[in-house]
Amino acid sequence: MATSTFSSIGDLASSVGTVTVDGAGSSWTASNTLSVGLLGSGTLNIIGGGSVSNGGTSIGSSPGGTGIV
């Protein structure tokens, strides 16, 4: 189980990030916005019964950003 306030995957230009939440009982809770691919490239994999919850989600929201969930 992971918790955070503001979380970002692939936040900065030219950055690349991947997060995988895998397995029953595996979870990630972001109390505010979870950004996937803001200015860079971000991938969020939720597999095998994993779960992610957050206060809001931004996926590939800026020019040059690419987000995959």
KOLBA-677081 format. One record per residue (C-alpha): x, y, z. Coordinates in steps of 0.1 Angstrom, whole numbers, padded with zeros to 4 digits. Example, Ala and Ser with C-alpha at 12.3 -4.5 7.8 and 13.67 -1.06 7.14 Angstrom:
! KOLBA-677081
<<0123 -0045 0078>>,
<<0137 -0011 0071>>,
//
This chain:
! KOLBA-677081
<<0000 0000 0000>>,
<<0014 0034 -0010>>,
<<-0001 0068 -0001>>,
<<0008 0103 -0014>>,
<<-0005 0138 -0016>>,
<<0004 0149 -0052>>,
<<0018 0122 -0075>>,
<<0033 0125 -0109>>,
<<0046 0100 -0135>>,
<<0064 0116 -0164>>,
<<0062 0151 -0150>>,
<<0090 0170 -0167>>,
<<0097 0174 -0204>>,
<<0117 0144 -0218>>,
<<0111 0124 -0187>>,
<<0098 0088 -0188>>,
<<0082 0070 -0159>>,
<<0062 0038 -0153>>,
<<0044 0027 -0122>>,
<<0028 -0008 -0119>>,
<<0003 -0016 -0091>>,
<<0000 -0054 -0093>>,
<<-0018 -0079 -0072>>,
<<-0049 -0082 -0050>>,
<<-0043 -0060 -0019>>,
<<-0018 -0038 -0037>>,
<<-0030 -0002 -0037>>,
<<-0019 0034 -0043>>,
<<-0039 0063 -0028>>,
<<-0032 0099 -0039>>,
<<-0052 0123 -0019>>,
<<-0049 0150 -0045>>,
<<-0042 0149 -0083>>,
<<-0025 0120 -0099>>,
<<-0007 0132 -0131>>,
<<0003 0107 -0158>>,
<<0024 0122 -0186>>,
<<0022 0159 -0177>>,
<<0051 0171 -0199>>,
<<0069 0138 -0204>>,
<<0058 0103 -0210>>,
<<0040 0084 -0182>>,
<<0025 0050 -0179>>,
<<0003 0036 -0151>>,
<<-0004 -0001 -0151>>,
<<-0031 -0014 -0128>>,
<<-0032 -0052 -0131>>,
<<-0039 -0084 -0112>>,
<<-0065 -0069 -0089>>,
<<-0044 -0038 -0079>>,
<<-0062 -0006 -0073>>,
<<-0055 0032 -0075>>,
<<-0076 0060 -0061>>,
<<-0071 0097 -0061>>,
<<-0087 0131 -0058>>,
<<-0084 0138 -0095>>,
<<-0066 0125 -0126>>,
<<-0047 0143 -0153>>,
<<-0036 0122 -0183>>,
<<-0014 0137 -0210>>,
<<-0028 0171 -0203>>,
<<-0001 0194 -0216>>,
<<0014 0198 -0250>>,
<<0042 0172 -0254>>,
<<0027 0151 -0226>>,
<<0017 0115 -0232>>,
<<-0001 0094 -0206>>,
<<-0012 0058 -0207>>,
<<-0034 0041 -0181>>,
//
